[in-house]
Amino acid sequence: MARPTVGDAAPDFTLTGTAGPFHLAEHRGSIVALLFYPADDTKVCTKQLCAYRDDAAGLAATGATIVGISAKDVASKESFVAKHGLTLPLLADPDRAVAALYGATAPLLGTKRSTFVIDAEGVIRFRHDATLGLSFLTSAQLTTAITDLQARPAA
């Protein structure tokens, strides 16, 4: 499958996570941000998700549904959330099938650090892939990606 990019329909999926099952199609009508990250409880991933935790109010103010996705199972995610007091729902993609649908996989790394913002009609309007996976969008950059989409006139 070709790597989806801005302007493409977001591939639908269902995954289980820390807040129960998540089916992308059920979120039509609202903005969704998908945050693919390599692994639970690793240095950069912890820094990323803790940064989002620290700005939970700012991210919540966007009104977007924001979820993290990586390959570890739900038990790993629940432990990661409990250990660091994380506030975003984390989804388990153990076979990396959803990461593959989004072109968010890489040799050695497995799941690539990638961010997608999807509009209310289910179209990808923003995509960011981190070089080498050592950096990530800050909370302010993620908020800007979401609010820029909200400010766009309806098509």
FITOR-472230 format. One record per residue (C-alpha): residue in three letters; y, x negated, z. Coordinates in pm, 1 decimal. Each point is the difference from the previous one (the first is absolute). Example, Ala and Ser with C-alpha at 12.3 -4.5 7.8 and 13.67 -1.06 7.14 Angstrom:
<atom aa="ALA" c2="-450.0" c1="-1230.0" c3="780.0"/>
<atom aa="SER" c2="344.0" c1="-137.0" c3="-66.0"/>
END
This chain:
<atom aa="MET" c2="0.0" c1="0.0" c3="0.0"/>
<atom aa="ALA" c2="348.7" c1="-124.5" c3="-78.3"/>
<atom aa="ARG" c2="221.4" c1="-99.7" c3="289.2"/>
<atom aa="PRO" c2="232.3" c1="296.6" c3="71.6"/>
<atom aa="THR" c2="370.6" c1="-72.3" c3="-8.3"/>
<atom aa="VAL" c2="329.2" c1="179.5" c3="45.4"/>
<atom aa="GLY" c2="-0.5" c1="325.7" c3="-197.7"/>
<atom aa="ASP" c2="-378.8" c1="45.4" c3="13.3"/>
<atom aa="ALA" c2="-173.7" c1="281.5" c3="185.2"/>
<atom aa="ALA" c2="-126.7" c1="-122.2" c3="335.4"/>
<atom aa="PRO" c2="-381.1" c1="-3.2" c3="6.9"/>
<atom aa="ASP" c2="-127.5" c1="263.1" c3="242.9"/>
<atom aa="PHE" c2="-230.4" c1="-99.1" c3="284.7"/>
<atom aa="THR" c2="-136.2" c1="104.0" c3="335.7"/>
<atom aa="LEU" c2="-52.5" c1="-249.5" c3="283.3"/>
<atom aa="THR" c2="-70.5" c1="31.1" c3="370.7"/>
<atom aa="GLY" c2="231.5" c1="-164.0" c3="247.6"/>
<atom aa="THR" c2="144.5" c1="-8.3" c3="347.5"/>
<atom aa="ALA" c2="151.9" c1="346.6" c3="-42.7"/>
<atom aa="GLY" c2="-306.9" c1="151.6" c3="-170.1"/>
<atom aa="PRO" c2="-58.6" c1="59.0" c3="-372.1"/>
<atom aa="PHE" c2="287.9" c1="-64.0" c3="-239.7"/>
<atom aa="HIS" c2="-2.7" c1="157.7" c3="-346.6"/>
<atom aa="LEU" c2="293.3" c1="-112.5" c3="-213.4"/>
<atom aa="ALA" c2="12.8" c1="324.4" c3="-200.7"/>
<atom aa="GLU" c2="65.7" c1="194.1" c3="321.1"/>
<atom aa="HIS" c2="335.0" c1="-180.1" c3="28.1"/>
<atom aa="ARG" c2="145.5" c1="127.9" c3="-327.8"/>
<atom aa="GLY" c2="349.7" c1="123.9" c3="59.2"/>
<atom aa="SER" c2="90.9" c1="-295.0" c3="221.0"/>
<atom aa="ILE" c2="50.3" c1="-372.7" c3="-43.6"/>
<atom aa="VAL" c2="-293.5" c1="-223.3" c3="94.6"/>
<atom aa="ALA" c2="0.0" c1="-376.4" c3="55.6"/>
<atom aa="LEU" c2="-331.2" c1="-185.4" c3="-24.0"/>
<atom aa="LEU" c2="-4.8" c1="-339.3" c3="170.2"/>
<atom aa="PHE" c2="-304.0" c1="-202.7" c3="-106.3"/>
<atom aa="TYR" c2="-59.1" c1="-300.9" c3="226.7"/>
<atom aa="PRO" c2="-279.3" c1="-261.4" c3="14.2"/>
<atom aa="ALA" c2="-150.4" c1="43.9" c3="348.0"/>
<atom aa="ASP" c2="39.8" c1="144.4" c3="347.9"/>
<atom aa="ASP" c2="121.8" c1="-223.8" c3="280.2"/>
<atom aa="THR" c2="83.5" c1="-306.3" c3="-207.5"/>
<atom aa="LYS" c2="325.0" c1="-193.8" c3="40.3"/>
<atom aa="VAL" c2="209.5" c1="130.9" c3="-291.8"/>
<atom aa="CYS" c2="-147.6" c1="350.8" c3="1.0"/>
<atom aa="THR" c2="68.5" c1="32.3" c3="372.7"/>
<atom aa="LYS" c2="356.8" c1="-122.8" c3="-51.0"/>
<atom aa="GLN" c2="47.2" c1="253.7" c3="-282.9"/>
<atom aa="LEU" c2="-137.3" c1="303.1" c3="180.7"/>
<atom aa="CYS" c2="174.0" c1="-91.2" c3="327.1"/>
<atom aa="ALA" c2="330.5" c1="-22.4" c3="-190.7"/>
<atom aa="TYR" c2="-59.0" c1="354.2" c3="-125.9"/>
<atom aa="ARG" c2="-94.2" c1="107.4" c3="354.1"/>
<atom aa="ASP" c2="325.2" c1="-148.2" c3="129.5"/>
<atom aa="ASP" c2="196.0" c1="212.7" c3="-250.0"/>
<atom aa="ALA" c2="-215.1" c1="311.2" c3="31.5"/>
<atom aa="ALA" c2="306.4" c1="221.3" c3="50.3"/>
<atom aa="GLY" c2="173.1" c1="-134.6" c3="-311.3"/>
<atom aa="LEU" c2="-309.9" c1="42.6" c3="-213.9"/>
<atom aa="ALA" c2="-65.1" c1="348.2" c3="139.3"/>
<atom aa="ALA" c2="358.9" c1="94.7" c3="-83.9"/>
<atom aa="THR" c2="-81.4" c1="-43.5" c3="-371.2"/>
<atom aa="GLY" c2="-236.6" c1="298.1" c3="23.2"/>
<atom aa="ALA" c2="-258.4" c1="-187.1" c3="-207.9"/>
<atom aa="THR" c2="-368.7" c1="-13.3" c3="83.5"/>
<atom aa="ILE" c2="-81.9" c1="-369.1" c3="47.9"/>
<atom aa="VAL" c2="-355.5" c1="-133.6" c3="35.9"/>
<atom aa="GLY" c2="-159.6" c1="-343.9" c3="12.7"/>
<atom aa="ILE" c2="-322.0" c1="-70.4" c3="-193.0"/>
<atom aa="SER" c2="-246.3" c1="-288.1" c3="32.6"/>
<atom aa="ALA" c2="-371.3" c1="-65.3" c3="-22.0"/>
<atom aa="LYS" c2="-105.5" c1="-6.5" c3="365.1"/>
<atom aa="ASP" c2="-169.9" c1="309.6" c3="145.7"/>
<atom aa="VAL" c2="165.8" c1="269.2" c3="211.3"/>
<atom aa="ALA" c2="-121.1" c1="-159.0" c3="327.0"/>
<atom aa="SER" c2="179.4" c1="-322.7" c3="-93.5"/>
<atom aa="LYS" c2="315.6" c1="195.4" c3="-79.9"/>
<atom aa="GLU" c2="-14.2" c1="194.3" c3="326.5"/>
<atom aa="SER" c2="-32.6" c1="-329.2" c3="189.7"/>
<atom aa="PHE" c2="288.9" c1="-152.5" c3="-198.2"/>
<atom aa="VAL" c2="221.3" c1="304.2" c3="73.6"/>
<atom aa="ALA" c2="-87.9" c1="-3.2" c3="372.1"/>
<atom aa="LYS" c2="48.8" c1="-376.5" c3="39.3"/>
<atom aa="HIS" c2="348.4" c1="-1.2" c3="-155.8"/>
<atom aa="GLY" c2="123.8" c1="357.3" c3="60.2"/>
<atom aa="LEU" c2="28.8" c1="58.8" c3="-374.0"/>
<atom aa="THR" c2="159.7" c1="325.0" c3="-113.7"/>
<atom aa="LEU" c2="-111.3" c1="37.1" c3="-364.0"/>
<atom aa="PRO" c2="-332.2" c1="161.8" c3="-87.2"/>
<atom aa="LEU" c2="-239.5" c1="-263.6" c3="-135.5"/>
<atom aa="LEU" c2="-262.2" c1="91.5" c3="-261.2"/>
<atom aa="ALA" c2="-338.1" c1="-166.2" c3="-51.6"/>
<atom aa="ASP" c2="-86.7" c1="-106.2" c3="-356.9"/>
<atom aa="PRO" c2="-320.6" c1="-194.4" c3="77.2"/>
<atom aa="ASP" c2="-116.3" c1="-40.2" c3="-359.9"/>
<atom aa="ARG" c2="358.5" c1="-62.3" c3="-118.9"/>
<atom aa="ALA" c2="-42.6" c1="280.3" c3="-255.0"/>
<atom aa="VAL" c2="348.2" c1="141.7" c3="62.2"/>
<atom aa="ALA" c2="155.7" c1="-347.5" c3="-4.3"/>
<atom aa="ALA" c2="-171.8" c1="-52.7" c3="-336.6"/>
<atom aa="LEU" c2="138.7" c1="333.3" c3="-131.6"/>
<atom aa="TYR" c2="348.3" c1="-128.8" c3="79.1"/>
<atom aa="GLY" c2="-54.3" c1="-354.5" c3="-125.0"/>
<atom aa="ALA" c2="42.9" c1="-124.6" c3="356.3"/>
<atom aa="THR" c2="-295.3" c1="-237.2" c3="11.5"/>
<atom aa="ALA" c2="-12.3" c1="-376.4" c3="-41.8"/>
<atom aa="PRO" c2="-270.4" c1="-267.1" c3="0.5"/>
<atom aa="LEU" c2="-57.8" c1="-154.6" c3="344.4"/>
<atom aa="LEU" c2="263.2" c1="220.6" c3="164.9"/>
<atom aa="GLY" c2="-182.2" c1="327.4" c3="-71.3"/>
<atom aa="THR" c2="278.9" c1="251.8" c3="51.4"/>
<atom aa="LYS" c2="337.4" c1="-122.8" c3="-125.7"/>
<atom aa="ARG" c2="316.7" c1="75.7" c3="197.8"/>
<atom aa="SER" c2="152.4" c1="269.2" c3="-223.4"/>
<atom aa="THR" c2="236.2" c1="289.4" c3="61.9"/>
<atom aa="PHE" c2="26.1" c1="320.0" c3="-203.4"/>
<atom aa="VAL" c2="253.0" c1="279.0" c3="43.1"/>
<atom aa="ILE" c2="-113.0" c1="323.9" c3="-162.0"/>
<atom aa="ASP" c2="234.2" c1="290.6" c3="-71.1"/>
<atom aa="ALA" c2="-55.6" c1="366.4" c3="82.5"/>
<atom aa="GLU" c2="-161.9" c1="58.9" c3="-342.1"/>
<atom aa="GLY" c2="-256.5" c1="-276.9" c3="55.8"/>
<atom aa="VAL" c2="163.2" c1="-265.4" c3="-222.4"/>
<atom aa="ILE" c2="31.0" c1="-363.2" c3="104.6"/>
<atom aa="ARG" c2="372.7" c1="-76.5" c3="22.6"/>
<atom aa="PHE" c2="-12.9" c1="-339.0" c3="175.6"/>
<atom aa="ARG" c2="-254.0" c1="-281.5" c3="6.9"/>
<atom aa="HIS" c2="21.4" c1="-333.1" c3="176.1"/>
<atom aa="ASP" c2="-273.8" c1="-264.8" c3="6.7"/>
<atom aa="ALA" c2="48.5" c1="-285.8" c3="245.7"/>
<atom aa="THR" c2="-45.2" c1="-346.3" c3="-145.4"/>
<atom aa="LEU" c2="-297.9" c1="-163.4" c3="175.4"/>
<atom aa="GLY" c2="1.0" c1="276.1" c3="261.7"/>
<atom aa="LEU" c2="204.1" c1="-206.8" c3="246.7"/>
<atom aa="SER" c2="308.8" c1="218.6" c3="-15.8"/>
<atom aa="PHE" c2="54.6" c1="374.4" c3="18.6"/>
<atom aa="LEU" c2="272.5" c1="256.2" c3="-47.1"/>
<atom aa="THR" c2="213.4" c1="23.9" c3="310.1"/>
<atom aa="SER" c2="51.0" c1="338.3" c3="158.1"/>
<atom aa="ALA" c2="352.1" c1="4.7" c3="-148.1"/>
<atom aa="GLN" c2="-134.2" c1="-75.9" c3="-349.6"/>
<atom aa="LEU" c2="-264.4" c1="272.4" c3="31.5"/>
<atom aa="THR" c2="261.0" c1="245.7" c3="125.1"/>
<atom aa="THR" c2="225.9" c1="-89.2" c3="-294.8"/>
<atom aa="ALA" c2="-284.3" c1="54.2" c3="-249.6"/>
<atom aa="ILE" c2="-58.9" c1="345.2" c3="147.5"/>
<atom aa="THR" c2="365.6" c1="103.0" c3="30.8"/>
<atom aa="ASP" c2="78.5" c1="-125.1" c3="-351.1"/>
<atom aa="LEU" c2="-270.1" c1="235.1" c3="-126.5"/>
<atom aa="GLN" c2="139.2" c1="286.0" c3="206.2"/>
<atom aa="ALA" c2="345.4" c1="-60.7" c3="-148.3"/>
<atom aa="ARG" c2="-125.3" c1="26.9" c3="-360.2"/>
<atom aa="PRO" c2="80.2" c1="321.5" c3="-182.8"/>
<atom aa="ALA" c2="-301.9" c1="220.7" c3="-66.4"/>
<atom aa="ALA" c2="-154.3" c1="-54.0" c3="-340.7"/>
END
